Each structure stands twice: as structure tokens, then as C-alpha cells.
């Protein structure tokens, strides 16, 4: 019955792409043309944080203050249309985008033979109050779907130890200090997957801006004895 009502609504009020306004097939939010216009990360990027660089292999920030993560795999640049797509998914509960975004993660992962020994996937956690307010953790959904595509094990290894102000309007330095000590290890969860940790962990997030959040998460994971931490993100901010 619900399917019939949905089909009738789509016929009477056909859906349109949230970005370009073109007519869509049912249950879609963004058209194939807009997905095809995503600017993917080029080779001119820091081999640790994935940020764009003009020359060399490692950016000045990673040289001056090396992160605890080993490196970041970034899929695309955080510019339209990918930035719009992520915002629709993240803030407007557009979960119909989840499969396509997870496929983008999987495609980037497939190009990297240096992570194939890793068997565990985790994500950037949220506090319970944040989770109640939004209704879902977008990073966990991405991690779970990516893990199913790649045949890896998805497990919650981190907890958010304290509330922090939003990172959105903070400076780069402010972002780094804002998240200090914000994440901690769930050792009970770690014990359940102890046979896998020697190969490392992939940690999934949606966007890397300064890398402050993934730095803190990686620190907690490394302090717990996980030897290798690789970040996997949909987009990297220029």
C-alpha cells in the first residue's frame, strides 16, 4: 500500500534533483549527471593527510605536527556537487544517498593495495544527545555500508568522551584544541576483535577539513595498541 501511494505521489509530483533541478527516477535525491561531476582527489596531495599540495610529498602541517593516523584516503574534493550531496545526506536525512556514497568509498579503497590486510572498520562516534537530536550517525552508516561492500568487519571502537562546540566556525588552530581528549577507546569492544587489531583499523568519516577529529581518534586508537590507523573519507576540504 505504501509503495502504491509513493508511486502515485511520484507520478503527480515528480521528484527533482536537489542540485540541478532535473527530473528524477523515484526515490532518488541527486541525478546521475551531478554524481558524474564530482571532482575526485588528484595525485597532487599530501601522502599523509591527503590535502592538496603544490609540490613535494608531505604538506607543511604534517611535517611540523605529524598525526597519529598513518594516512588518509580521500575520495573527492569538498566542492560542489560533492559538498552539496554530503550536506543533503548528513543534515536532511537523505539516507537514499547512502549506497552511492558508500560505493564511492569502496572505489577509493579498491585502488589502495596497502590497506587490504586491514580487517576492521570503525567510525567517528557521536554523543547520545547528538545522536538523539540528529537521529543517526552519518559516519557509522557509511562505515557499516562500506564494510558490507568490502567484506570487512564493522565495529564501534571509540566513544566521545565529552561534548565539544561545533567545529564549523572555528579556525584551524581552534579546531585542533577543541577536540583534544574528546575521544576515547572502548576497550570492551576492542577485546572482542583482538585477533584482528594487529593488521590495523580503517576509520570512516564524511569530511576532512583540518584533520583535527581524525587526529584525536587515531591517537586514542594508537594508545590502545592498534599499530596502524588509516582514515577513509568522502571528501577533503581544499
N, C-alpha and C positions, 0 to 999 in steps of 0.2 A: 504493500500500500504506500509506504513512504517513498519507494522508488518511483512508483507511478506519479505521485504528487510532485516529486522532484523533476521528473521528465516533463510534466505539464508546465511547471514554472519555467524551466529552461526553454521550452518552446515559446511560451508567451513573453517571457522576459529573458532573452538570450544573454548569457554571460559575456563579458568583455574583458580583455586583457587589462590587468591593473596598471600596466606600464604604458602600452601604446594605444590601448582602446580598441584593438581589433576583436572581432567576434571569436568566441572560443567554443571548443567542444565542451560538453558537460563536465562539471566537477573540476575544471582547470581554473587556475588563477592567473597564470602567465603563459603567453603563447610560445610556440617553438621558435619563432623568429627572434624574440627577445632573449630566450635562453641561448640562442646561437650567437648573440652579440656580446657575450661575456668576454672580458679581457683577461685571459689566463696569464699566470705568472711567467715571466721570461727567464732566461738563463742569467741575466744580469742582476743577480740577487745575492745577498749575504748567505754563505753556506751554513750559517748557524741559525739566524733569526728569520731568514727569508725576505728581509726588507730589500727594496731596490737599492742598488749602489751603482755608481758611475764607473768605478774601476776597482781592481783587486778582488779578493775572495771573501773577506770578512769586513763588516762595517766598523766604524769607529766606536760605536756603543758597545758592541760585543768584544772588541779588543780591550776597551777600558774597563768594562764590567762584565766579564764572561758569565752567561746564565748557567743554571744547573741543568736545563734541558740540553740534550746533545745537538738537536737541530729541529727546525720546523719545516713541515711540508705544507706549503700554501697552494691553494688551487687557483684562485683568481685575485685580481686587484679589487680593492674595495672602492669601486667606482660604478656608476650606472652601466648596465642594468643590474649587475650582481648585488650592489648595495641595496637597491630597491627590493629585490627579491628576498634578500635576507631579512630586511625590516618587515616585509609582509609576513614572512614565516615566523619571525621572532615576536612581534608585538601584536599582530592581528589574528593570531591563532590559525594561520593558513597551513594547517598540517598536511593538506593535499600536496604541498610543495616538498614534503619530507623525502619521498622516494627519489625524486630527481636530484635533490641536494646531496643525499647520501651517495648516489651514483657518481656525482662529481668528486666526492671524497675518495670513493673507491677507485676511480680512474687515476687520480693523482697517486694514490697508494700503489697501484699496479706498476707505475713507472719506476718505482724505487726498490731495487733488489736488496738494498742494505737494511730493510726493515722486515723482511719476510720471515725471519726467525722469531720475531715477537708474536706471542700468542694472546696477550691480554690487551683489552681496550678499556679505558675509563674516560671520565669527563670532568669538566669544571662543575663543582657542586653549587647548590643554592641553599640558603637557609629555609626552614619550614615556612616562615612568614612570607618570604619572597615567592615560594612555590605556591602557597595558597592564593596569593594575590594574582599571579600570572596564570596559574592553573597547570603549568607544565614546565619542565626544564628543557629548553630547546637543545642544549648541548647533549643531554642524556638521550633524547630521542634520536639525534644524529648518530651518536655513538652506538646505540642499540641497532639501528638500521644498518649502519656501516659494518658492524660486527657480523650481522647475519649475511650480508653480501660477501664478506671476505672469509667467512668460516672461522672467525676469531671468537674469543670469549669476552663478553662484556660484563664488567664488574665494577661496583661502586667502591672505590678505594679511598676517596677523600671526603672530608667533611668541612663545611665552612665554619670556622671556629668563632667568628664574631661578625656582627653587622658592619658594613662599611658604606660610606657615602657612594653615590653613583660616580663612576669613573668618567662619565661622558664629558663633563665640563672642566675637568682637571688638566693641568699642564702635565707634560711628560714626567717631570720630577715629582709632581703631586701624585700621579698615578702609582709610581714606584713606592712611595712612602705610605700611600693609602692602603695598600694590600699587604703590608708587612705583617706576618704572623696570622693572616686571615684564613689560612687553610691548614688542616692537619690530617694526619693519616688515620684511617680506620683500621687498626691493627687486627681486629676480629675478622674483618673481610680479607685482609692480607693473608692470614693464616689458612684460609680456605683455598687459596690459589698459590700456596708457597712453592709448589713444584714448577710453576711457570715463571716466577719472578726473575730468575737468572737471565732470561732472554730479554727482559725489559718490558716496558709498557708504552702503548700509544695513548696519548691523552687528546681528546677531541674538544674543540671549541668552535664557535661560529666565526669570530673575527679577531685577528691580532692587530692591535693598534700600537701600543708601545711594547707589548710583550710582558708587562708587569704581572698580570694574572697568571700566565703560564710559567713565569719565572718562580713565583711563590709556590704554585702547585708542584713544579718539578723539584723544588727544594725539599718539600715535605716528602715526596716520593724517594728522593735520593737519600735523605736522612733515615728512611726506613729500610735502607739496604737494597733498593732497586738500582741496579747498575746502569741502566740505560733508559732514558725518557725521551720520547720523540713526540713532538706536537703535530697534530693534523688539523688544519683549519680551512674553512671555506674561503676566507678572504684575508688578505693582508693589506692594511691601510698604507697608502703611499707615504 
